Every structure is written in C-alpha cells, then in structure tokens.
Amino acid sequence: MSTVEFETGPAEPAEAQAVAEAVTALLRELRGDPSHTIPGLGAAVDEAIAGKDGSGVLVARDGERRVVGVLGYTTQTALRLATPYRHVQELWVAPELRSRGVAALLLEALDARCAADGVRRVEVCLPAEQFPSYPRTLAFYERSGFRVIGPRVIKDLS
Ligand SMILES: CC(C)(COP(=O)(O)OP(=O)(O)OC[C@H]1O[C@@H](n2cnc3c(N)ncnc32)[C@H](O)[C@@H]1OP(=O)(O)O)[C@@H](O)C(=O)NCCC(=O)NCCS
C-alpha cells in the first residue's frame, strides 16, 4: 500500500468547495441517490473549516494538491465520559484512489490532533448494514483500531 504521494492537513478556506463536493458525493453514495443535495452545506463547511464549536475538517491531497479525501469531525463532551470526545461525522475518499491508505492517513491525522488537544476517544457511526460495502467499511474501521459497541438509532423531527 503506497501512501507517499498523499499529504494530510486541516482544510483551508479555499478548499471549502472541494470539501462540499466530497460530502455531497459521500451522501449520494451512502443513500444510493445520485441527485441528493444538502441545503445549507456551504455555510456548514465554512464553519467547520473555521473550527466552530470544536468542529474541524481534515483533507488528504494528492501531489497536485487536489483534495482526494475528507474527514469531518465534531468535538463534544458526554457526562458519561466527563471529558471531550470526537466524532467522525464524514469520511470519504475519491473512488479511484481507494485502498491506497488515504483514509488510514486521515484517521492517523485525526489521532494526532486528538493527542495534541487532549482528546482521548474517537467515535464513528457506520453506514447501514444494507449498504453494499458495509463489510469492507467495518473491516476498515476495525483495522484502524475501532471496536463495535452496538447499533445507532435516530429519529428525524419535522
Ligand atoms: C471507507 C473509505 C473511507 C476507505 O477509504 P480508503 O482510502 O480506501 O481506505 P484505506 O485505503 O485506508 O483502507 C482500505 C480499506 O478500506 C475499505 N474500503 C476500500 N474501498 C471501499 C469501499 N468502496 N467501500 C467501503 N470500504 C472500502 C476496505 O476495508 C479496504 O481494505 P481492502 O483494500 O483490504 O479491502 C472509502 O472507501 C470511502 O470513501 N467509502 C465510501 C464512503 C464510506 O463508506 N465512508 C465511511 C462512512 S462511515
């Protein structure tokens, strides 16, 4: 697995459009809906890049500084932990560059940021089990040191 041609770092404001496109591509893939759009995404990306309320965006760039991977995260405190933890909200790698270690690099970069910020836990929610690549996604996270703690349930309020 060769990763030398990629570098990671916090997304820069000039990369906001590329980040928004990556998040849209991720949602389209997960939902199986090639026309899915996310109202308000541009503003949300700008705030995350600015680090608002503990959020952040890490990107992986290729040798020509094109954004080829995106990791969005938030930071919150749970009473049960009594300390801040991070949640990986989005993780996406350009399809043509998958299985070359880009996502692993992004998770390593997040670990380094967590260490610098005194954050000692990272959580992530997997796609639904019906998602065709679910077994590979699960294998990827387990290889990256995550353990399964149980399904997530959500409710949308209108
Ligand atoms: C999951 C994903 C971020 C991994 O990125 P990556 O850069 O290919 O990951 P790495 O190269 O570091 O690790 C490779 C492993 O990722 C997983 N992976 C690779 N392609 C994948 C795909 N299309 N779908 C799901 N998992 C994949 C596999 O476990 C792979 O190991 P393998 O090559 O031995 O099968 C990337 O495939 C992706 O963007 N998938 C679609 C979106 C998604 O599922 N995101 C996670 C939501 S929680």
Ligand as a Chemical Component Dictionary entry (heavy atoms), coordinates in Angstrom:
data_LIG
# 
_chem_comp.id                   LIG 
_chem_comp.type                 NON-POLYMER 
_chem_comp.pdbx_formal_charge   0 
_chem_comp.three_letter_code    LIG 
# 
loop_
_chem_comp_atom.comp_id 
_chem_comp_atom.atom_id 
_chem_comp_atom.alt_atom_id 
_chem_comp_atom.type_symbol 
_chem_comp_atom.charge 
_chem_comp_atom.model_Cartn_x 
_chem_comp_atom.model_Cartn_y 
_chem_comp_atom.model_Cartn_z 
_chem_comp_atom.pdbx_ordinal 
LIG C1  C1  C 0 -14.350 3.688  3.583  1  
LIG C2  C2  C 0 -13.343 4.598  2.856  2  
LIG C3  C3  C 0 -13.327 5.963  3.544  3  
LIG C4  C4  C 0 -11.957 3.943  2.933  4  
LIG O1  O1  O 0 -11.042 4.768  2.229  5  
LIG P1  P1  P 0 -9.654  4.174  1.649  6  
LIG O2  O2  O 0 -8.741  5.316  1.432  7  
LIG O3  O3  O 0 -9.973  3.281  0.526  8  
LIG O4  O4  O 0 -9.161  3.323  2.898  9  
LIG P2  P2  P 0 -7.706  2.680  3.097  10 
LIG O5  O5  O 0 -7.007  2.609  1.795  11 
LIG O6  O6  O 0 -7.039  3.381  4.221  12 
LIG O7  O7  O 0 -8.108  1.239  3.578  13 
LIG C5  C5  C 0 -8.616  0.341  2.611  14 
LIG C6  C6  C 0 -9.812  -0.375 3.188  15 
LIG O8  O8  O 0 -10.965 0.477  3.179  16 
LIG C7  C7  C 0 -12.089 -0.326 2.867  17 
LIG N1  N1  N 0 -12.616 0.063  1.559  18 
LIG C8  C8  C 0 -11.980 0.239  0.398  19 
LIG N2  N2  N 0 -12.835 0.571  -0.579 20 
LIG C9  C9  C 0 -14.025 0.600  -0.016 21 
LIG C10 C10 C 0 -15.308 0.903  -0.498 22 
LIG N3  N3  N 0 -15.547 1.185  -1.773 23 
LIG N4  N4  N 0 -16.303 0.890  0.375  24 
LIG C11 C11 C 0 -16.098 0.583  1.669  25 
LIG N5  N5  N 0 -14.897 0.282  2.196  26 
LIG C12 C12 C 0 -13.882 0.300  1.355  27 
LIG C13 C13 C 0 -11.627 -1.755 2.781  28 
LIG O9  O9  O 0 -11.688 -2.339 4.070  29 
LIG C14 C14 C 0 -10.203 -1.543 2.343  30 
LIG O10 O10 O 0 -9.395  -2.641 2.621  31 
LIG P3  P3  P 0 -9.088  -3.640 1.390  32 
LIG O11 O11 O 0 -8.491  -2.778 0.314  33 
LIG O12 O12 O 0 -8.120  -4.602 2.002  34 
LIG O13 O13 O 0 -10.387 -4.210 1.014  35 
LIG C15 C15 C 0 -13.705 4.774  1.362  36 
LIG O14 O14 O 0 -13.824 3.521  0.774  37 
LIG C16 C16 C 0 -14.995 5.534  1.103  38 
LIG O15 O15 O 0 -14.969 6.755  0.939  39 
LIG N6  N6  N 0 -16.110 4.772  1.054  40 
LIG C17 C17 C 0 -17.414 5.336  0.753  41 
LIG C18 C18 C 0 -17.913 6.172  1.885  42 
LIG C19 C19 C 0 -17.928 5.464  3.220  43 
LIG O16 O16 O 0 -18.382 4.346  3.361  44 
LIG N7  N7  N 0 -17.418 6.194  4.221  45 
LIG C20 C20 C 0 -17.448 5.760  5.578  46 
LIG C21 C21 C 0 -18.744 6.168  6.148  47 
LIG S1  S1  S 0 -18.775 5.808  7.862  48 
# 
loop_
_chem_comp_bond.comp_id 
_chem_comp_bond.atom_id_1 
_chem_comp_bond.atom_id_2 
_chem_comp_bond.value_order 
_chem_comp_bond.pdbx_ordinal 
LIG C1  C2  SING 1  
LIG C2  C3  SING 2  
LIG C2  C4  SING 3  
LIG C2  C15 SING 4  
LIG C4  O1  SING 5  
LIG O1  P1  SING 6  
LIG P1  O2  DOUB 7  
LIG P1  O3  SING 8  
LIG P1  O4  SING 9  
LIG O4  P2  SING 10 
LIG P2  O5  DOUB 11 
LIG P2  O6  SING 12 
LIG P2  O7  SING 13 
LIG O7  C5  SING 14 
LIG C5  C6  SING 15 
LIG C6  O8  SING 16 
LIG C6  C14 SING 17 
LIG O8  C7  SING 18 
LIG C7  N1  SING 19 
LIG C7  C13 SING 20 
LIG N1  C8  SING 21 
LIG N1  C12 SING 22 
LIG C8  N2  DOUB 23 
LIG N2  C9  SING 24 
LIG C9  C10 SING 25 
LIG C9  C12 DOUB 26 
LIG C10 N3  SING 27 
LIG C10 N4  DOUB 28 
LIG N4  C11 SING 29 
LIG C11 N5  DOUB 30 
LIG N5  C12 SING 31 
LIG C13 O9  SING 32 
LIG C13 C14 SING 33 
LIG C14 O10 SING 34 
LIG O10 P3  SING 35 
LIG P3  O11 DOUB 36 
LIG P3  O12 SING 37 
LIG P3  O13 SING 38 
LIG C15 O14 SING 39 
LIG C15 C16 SING 40 
LIG C16 O15 DOUB 41 
LIG C16 N6  SING 42 
LIG N6  C17 SING 43 
LIG C17 C18 SING 44 
LIG C18 C19 SING 45 
LIG C19 O16 DOUB 46 
LIG C19 N7  SING 47 
LIG N7  C20 SING 48 
LIG C20 C21 SING 49 
LIG C21 S1  SING 50 
# 
